[in-house]
């Protein structure tokens, strides 16, 4: 996505006939914006992954009922 945005920026600045300095500045700004957005998205996904892994650990410690109706916790060596 970032490379496509860079390509579009390069083509637009080329068609407009902008100077090389302006082209490079525009390209740098576009890359920095997409880098920042990507970093925010990665941080959000990592946060959600941590929350989900904690929830999975809690769900792994499921309390099961026996046939008699007694409640017994699942032990790790029963896997």
Contact map, one row per residue, 1 for C-alpha under 8 A:
1111100000000000000000000000000000000000000000000000000000000000000000000000000
1111110000000000000000000000011001100000000000000000000000000000000000000000000
1111111000000000000000000000000000000000000000000000000000000000000000000000000
1111111100000000000000000000000000000000000000000000000000000000000000000000000
1111111110000000000000000000011000000000000000000000000000000000000000000000000
0111111111000000000000000010011000000000000000000000000000000000000000000000000
0011111111100000000000000000000000000000000000000000000000000000000000000000000
0001111111110000000000000000000000000000000000000000000000000000000000000000000
0000111111111000000000100110010000000000000000000000000000000000000000000000000
0000011111111100000000100010000000000000000000000000000000000000000000000000000
0000001111111110000000000000000000000000000000000000000000000000000000000000000
0000000111111111000000000000000000000000000000000000000000000000000000000000000
0000000011111111110000100000000000000000000000000000000000000000000000000000000
0000000001111111110000100000000000000000000000000000000000000000000000000000000
0000000000111111110000000000000000000000000000000000000000000000000000000000000
0000000000011111110000000000000000000000000000000000000000000000000000000000000
0000000000001111111000000000000000000000000000000000000000000000000000000000000
0000000000001111111101100000000000000000000000000000000000000000000000000000000
0000000000000000111111100000000000000000000000000000000000000000000000000000000
0000000000000000011111110000000000000000000000000000000000000000000000000000000
0000000000000000001111111000000000000000000000000000000000000000000000000000000
0000000000000000011111111100000000000000000000000000000000000000000000000000000
0000000011001100011111111110000000000000000000000000000000000000000000000000000
0000000000000000000111111111000000000000000000000000000000000000000000000000000
0000000000000000000011111111100000000000000000000000000000000000000000000000000
0000000010000000000001111111110000000000000000000000000000000000000000000000000
0000010011000000000000111111111000000000000000000000000000000000000000000000000
0000000000000000000000011111111100000000000000000000000000000000000000000000000
0000000000000000000000001111111110000000000000000000000000000000000000000000000
0100110010000000000000000111111111000000000000000000000000000000000000000000000
0100110000000000000000000011111111100000000000000000000000000000000000000000000
0000000000000000000000000001111111110000000000000000000000000000000000000000000
0000000000000000000000000000111111111000000000000000000000000000000000000000000
0100000000000000000000000000011111111100000000000000000000000000000000000000000
0100000000000000000000000000001111111110000000000000000000000000000000000000000
0000000000000000000000000000000111111111000000000000000000000000000000000000000
0000000000000000000000000000000011111111100000000000000000000000000000000000000
0000000000000000000000000000000001111111110000000000000000000000000000000000000
0000000000000000000000000000000000111111111000000000000000000000000000000000000
0000000000000000000000000000000000011111111100000000000000000000000000000000000
0000000000000000000000000000000000001111111110000000000000000000000000000000000
0000000000000000000000000000000000000111111111000000000000000000000000000000000
0000000000000000000000000000000000000011111111100000000000000000000000000000000
0000000000000000000000000000000000000001111111110000000000000000000000000000000
0000000000000000000000000000000000000000111111111000000000000000000000000000000
0000000000000000000000000000000000000000011111111100000000000000000000000000000
0000000000000000000000000000000000000000001111111110000000000000000000000000000
0000000000000000000000000000000000000000000111111111000000000000000000000000000
0000000000000000000000000000000000000000000011111111100000000000000000000000000
0000000000000000000000000000000000000000000001111111110000000000000000000000000
0000000000000000000000000000000000000000000000111111111000000000000000000000000
0000000000000000000000000000000000000000000000011111111100000000000000000000000
0000000000000000000000000000000000000000000000001111111110000000000000000000000
0000000000000000000000000000000000000000000000000111111111000000000000000000000
0000000000000000000000000000000000000000000000000011111111100000000000000000000
0000000000000000000000000000000000000000000000000001111111110000000000000000000
0000000000000000000000000000000000000000000000000000111111111000000000000000000
0000000000000000000000000000000000000000000000000000011111111100000000000000000
0000000000000000000000000000000000000000000000000000001111111100000000000000000
0000000000000000000000000000000000000000000000000000000111111100000000000000000
0000000000000000000000000000000000000000000000000000000011111110000000001100000
0000000000000000000000000000000000000000000000000000000001111111000000001100000
0000000000000000000000000000000000000000000000000000000000001111100000111100000
0000000000000000000000000000000000000000000000000000000000000111110000111100000
0000000000000000000000000000000000000000000000000000000000000011111111110000000
0000000000000000000000000000000000000000000000000000000000000001111111110000000
0000000000000000000000000000000000000000000000000000000000000000111111000000000
0000000000000000000000000000000000000000000000000000000000000000111111000000000
0000000000000000000000000000000000000000000000000000000000000000111111100000000
0000000000000000000000000000000000000000000000000000000000000000111111110000000
0000000000000000000000000000000000000000000000000000000000000011110011111000000
0000000000000000000000000000000000000000000000000000000000000011110001111100000
0000000000000000000000000000000000000000000000000000000000001111000000111110000
0000000000000000000000000000000000000000000000000000000000001111000000011111010
0000000000000000000000000000000000000000000000000000000000000000000000001111111
0000000000000000000000000000000000000000000000000000000000000000000000000111111
0000000000000000000000000000000000000000000000000000000000000000000000000011111
0000000000000000000000000000000000000000000000000000000000000000000000000111111
0000000000000000000000000000000000000000000000000000000000000000000000000011111
